[in-house]
Every structure is written in C-alpha cells, then in structure tokens.
Amino acid sequence: MTPPTILALERATLTTVPAPRTGFDGPFVVRAFAGGTGRANAASSLDPSPDPDLPARIERIEARYGAMGLPVRFRSTPLDPPGLADLLVARGYEPKDETAILLAPIASIAAADPAAEAHPAPDADWMAVTATAEHQSLRRRQEKEGTPPLLTTPGAWITLREDGTTAAVASVVVTGSVAGYFDLAVRPEFRRRGLAARAVRAAADWARHQGAEWMFCQVAMTNTASLALNTTLGLREAYRYTYWVRPQDGVPTLKFG
C-alpha cells in the first residue's frame, strides 16, 4: 500500500482542519478562522514550482490578513516555491513552531475500545479535558466548537471514560483514504495509565470504519512526550512544516500545529 504524498496530505488537511474563509492566490491557499490554531489561520503553498509573482503575492496575502484583522502566518512546507524563506526573512519574519507530520497505516493502529464513545461534536466534558492539556485561548476554543458545522466529511470527537469520568479525548476527521487525529488529551489524574494510546487507537478504529487506510497527526518537535507516544504506536515522520511570523504581530506559540 503506497503512502499518501506530501501534496495529498496537505490537501487532506484542508478538509480535516477546516476554515470558514479559504481562497487561493496562485499556488497559495489562504485560510482564516478566528485567529487561534495555526493551520486554519495561515497561508501555504501547494506547488513547489518557481513563482515569478512571489514578492507581490506575499504583499497581497499580508494585506488580506490585515483586512481581516488577523496576524499574518505563512506555513512553510516542502511544497514552498524557491526563495520563499529568503523573502520572508527580508520582510522581518521569523520561523517558529517546527512541527512533524507523522503517518502510519491505520490497520496497524486501530483497536476497538468498549470505553470509547464517538460524538458528532465536542461537548462540555470533551472541551474540559482538552483544556487540561494546552492553553485554551478564547479563539482556540471558538474554533474547536465551530469546527463540526464546517466539516464536509465524517468527523468524530472521541471520549474515553474511566471510573465513570471522561478521562481522555481526541478528535478525528476522515477524507477519502486519509484520516487525521487531533486534540489528544488526558485528564491529569488519569495520566500514565495508557489512556492516550487507547484514545488514538479508538479514533483510528472509528476512522477505519469510515474507509480510511492511513492516519496522520501533527506534533510540535518540542512535544517530546507526544512524539514518543506516536512513535510507539507506529507513526513515522513524513515531513515537517514551520510557521513564519512577524514578532510585531504577537502570534502565540502553537503547541499542536
């Protein structure tokens, strides 16, 4: 079974991480939500070919984010046109939040779990567990709660219960043969019991029943615990991406891509 290409995975994330405002400027897809998560609020290229209009394109993208009242983010991937990084540096951008895309055949991960429930949207318990694992700004919370109505493909919010309590959560979205899982979190008092791995396996099992053959996740390179967990589950690095931001824009560090 041939793994999806970088382009296929980048296209898949346009669906699995939706944004209500999405458009194209040449090879760049420009996306905007509430200004919280990175992927839904950044511009990135889907074609690594030389782009003679690149300097003007960067200026146009900056102007569009300014008009929307959002900070400018460029997400740099192996699909960047030549010279993008140099042009961004010259305009005062700095790299941050290097992130790995990890990938594995879904059959090698999936496992049914009788304690797992799949919901069509994040409920209060799901949001509460997620809040214990990362900083929940108002904008990030707004985006998580606003994602279900934007999905055009199957998605689920996985809840794993332990001792009658919502102990671990994750979300998963399927597009064709590819599924992405996100928002993995375990309530502090339930950590180190293997619940994170169980939540991922349950998410993969749900996605497998929707026809997915591959599962990916995105993990910040500084998140050593998540990298170790996913490596143990058999996910391997497919590629990396980095955000380019301007310090004066005050873009926060993004722990989960």
C-alpha positions in Angstrom: 0.0 0.0 0.0 1.6 3.3 -1.2 1.5 6.1 1.4 0.0 9.4 0.5 2.3 12.0 -0.9 3.1 15.3 0.8 0.7 17.1 -1.6 -2.1 14.5 -0.8 -1.6 15.1 2.9 -1.6 18.8 2.6 -4.8 18.7 0.6 -6.3 16.3 3.1 -5.7 18.8 5.9 -7.7 21.5 4.1 -10.7 19.2 4.9 -9.7 17.7 8.2 -8.8 21.2 9.6 -11.5 23.4 8.0 -11.5 27.1 7.9 -14.6 29.2 7.1 -12.6 31.6 4.9 -10.5 29.8 2.3 -9.2 31.1 -1.0 -6.3 30.8 -3.4 -3.7 33.3 -4.6 -1.8 31.3 -7.3 -0.3 28.2 -5.6 -1.0 29.5 -2.1 -4.1 28.6 -0.2 -5.0 31.4 2.2 -7.1 30.4 5.2 -8.7 32.3 8.1 -10.9 31.3 11.1 -10.8 33.1 14.5 -7.0 33.6 14.7 -6.4 30.6 17.0 -5.0 27.4 15.6 -2.2 27.7 13.0 -3.4 25.6 10.0 -6.8 27.4 9.9 -5.1 30.8 10.0 -2.1 30.6 7.7 -1.2 30.8 4.0 0.8 27.9 2.5 1.9 26.8 -1.0 0.7 23.6 -2.7 3.1 23.8 -5.6 7.0 23.9 -5.3 7.4 25.3 -8.8 9.2 28.7 -9.3 6.8 31.5 -8.7 7.8 34.7 -10.6 5.0 36.7 -8.8 6.0 35.6 -5.3 7.1 39.0 -3.9 3.8 40.6 -4.9 1.9 37.6 -3.8 3.4 37.9 -0.3 2.3 41.5 -0.1 -1.2 40.7 -1.2 -1.5 37.9 1.4 -0.3 40.3 4.1 -2.9 42.8 3.1 -5.7 40.3 3.2 -4.9 39.2 6.7 -4.6 42.8 7.7 -8.1 43.5 6.2 -9.4 40.5 8.2 -7.9 41.9 11.4 -5.7 38.8 11.8 -1.9 38.4 12.2 -0.1 37.1 9.2 1.2 33.5 9.2 2.9 31.7 6.4 3.2 27.9 6.9 6.4 26.6 5.2 6.4 23.0 3.9 8.4 21.0 1.3 5.9 22.5 -1.2 7.3 26.0 -0.9 8.3 27.8 -4.1 12.0 28.6 -4.3 13.0 31.7 -2.4 10.1 31.9 0.0 12.1 31.8 3.2 14.6 34.4 2.0 11.8 36.8 1.0 10.1 36.3 4.4 13.3 36.9 6.3 13.9 40.1 4.4 10.4 41.3 5.4 11.0 40.6 9.1 9.6 37.2 9.6 11.0 34.6 11.9 10.5 30.8 12.0 8.7 29.1 14.9 6.8 26.0 15.9 8.5 23.4 13.8 6.0 20.5 13.5 6.2 17.0 12.2 3.6 15.2 10.3 3.5 11.6 11.4 1.9 8.8 9.4 1.0 5.1 9.6 -1.3 2.6 8.0 -4.5 2.8 10.0 -4.8 -1.0 10.3 -1.6 -1.1 12.4 -3.1 1.4 15.0 -6.8 0.8 15.1 -8.4 -1.1 18.0 -11.9 -1.1 19.3 -12.4 0.1 22.9 -15.6 -0.6 24.8 -15.0 2.5 26.9 -14.7 4.8 23.9 -17.6 6.9 22.6 -17.8 8.8 19.3 -19.7 12.0 19.3 -20.6 14.3 16.3 -19.3 17.4 18.1 -17.3 18.3 21.2 -19.4 18.5 24.3 -18.6 20.3 27.6 -16.8 17.2 29.0 -14.6 16.9 25.9 -13.7 20.6 26.0 -12.9 20.4 29.7 -10.4 17.6 29.2 -8.8 19.3 26.2 -8.3 22.4 28.3 -6.1 20.5 30.8 -3.6 19.7 28.1 -3.0 23.1 26.4 -3.6 26.7 26.7 -7.2 27.4 25.7 -7.5 30.9 24.4 -11.0 32.1 23.6 -10.1 32.0 19.9 -8.9 28.4 20.0 -12.0 27.3 21.9 -14.2 29.1 19.5 -12.5 27.3 16.6 -12.8 23.8 18.2 -16.5 24.4 18.9 -17.1 25.8 15.5 -15.5 23.0 13.5 -18.3 20.5 13.2 -20.6 22.6 11.1 -17.7 23.3 8.7 -16.9 19.6 8.0 -17.9 18.1 4.6 -16.6 14.7 5.5 -17.0 12.3 8.5 -15.6 13.5 11.8 -15.9 12.4 15.4 -15.0 13.6 18.9 -13.8 10.6 20.9 -14.4 10.4 24.6 -12.8 7.7 26.7 -14.3 7.1 30.1 -12.6 5.6 33.1 -14.2 5.1 36.5 -17.3 6.9 35.3 -15.3 10.0 34.3 -14.3 11.5 31.0 -10.6 10.7 31.2 -9.2 11.1 27.7 -10.3 12.7 24.4 -9.3 13.1 20.8 -10.9 14.2 17.6 -10.6 12.5 14.1 -11.7 13.5 10.6 -11.7 11.3 7.5 -11.2 12.5 3.9 -11.1 9.6 1.4 -8.4 7.1 2.4 -6.8 9.5 4.9 -7.7 10.3 8.5 -6.2 12.9 10.7 -6.4 12.8 14.5 -6.1 15.9 16.7 -6.6 17.3 20.2 -5.4 14.3 22.1 -5.6 15.0 25.8 -5.8 13.1 29.1 -7.1 14.5 32.4 -4.1 14.9 34.7 -5.2 12.4 37.4 -5.6 9.7 34.7 -2.2 10.1 33.0 0.4 7.3 32.8 -2.3 4.7 32.5 -2.1 4.2 28.8 -5.2 6.1 28.1 -3.7 8.4 25.4 -2.7 5.3 23.3 -6.2 3.9 23.8 -7.8 7.1 22.6 -5.7 7.2 19.5 -6.4 3.5 18.7 -10.2 4.1 19.3 -10.0 7.2 16.9 -8.2 5.0 14.3 -10.8 2.3 14.7 -13.6 4.8 14.1 -11.8 6.2 11.1 -11.1 2.7 9.7 -14.9 2.0 9.6 -15.3 5.2 7.6 -12.9 3.8 4.9 -9.6 5.4 6.0 -6.4 3.4 5.2 -3.9 5.9 6.6 -3.8 8.0 9.7 -1.7 11.1 10.3 -1.2 13.5 13.2 0.8 16.7 13.6 3.2 17.1 16.6 5.4 20.1 17.6 9.0 19.0 17.7 9.3 20.3 21.2 6.5 18.0 22.4 8.7 15.0 23.2 6.0 13.1 25.1 3.7 13.2 22.1 6.5 12.3 19.7 7.4 9.3 21.9 3.8 8.1 22.1 3.1 8.3 18.4 6.4 6.6 17.6 5.4 3.8 19.9 2.1 3.5 18.1 4.0 3.1 14.8 3.6 6.5 13.3 6.6 7.7 11.4 7.7 11.2 10.2 6.5 12.0 6.7 7.7 15.6 6.6 7.9 18.8 8.7 6.5 22.3 8.4 7.3 25.6 10.1 5.4 28.8 10.7 6.9 32.1 9.7 5.6 35.1 11.7 6.5 38.7 12.4 7.3 39.4 16.0 5.3 42.6 16.0 2.2 40.7 15.1 2.2 38.9 18.5 1.4 35.5 17.2 1.4 33.0 20.1 3.3 29.8 20.2 1.2 26.9 18.8 1.8 23.7 20.6 -0.4 21.4 18.5 0.1 22.6 14.9 
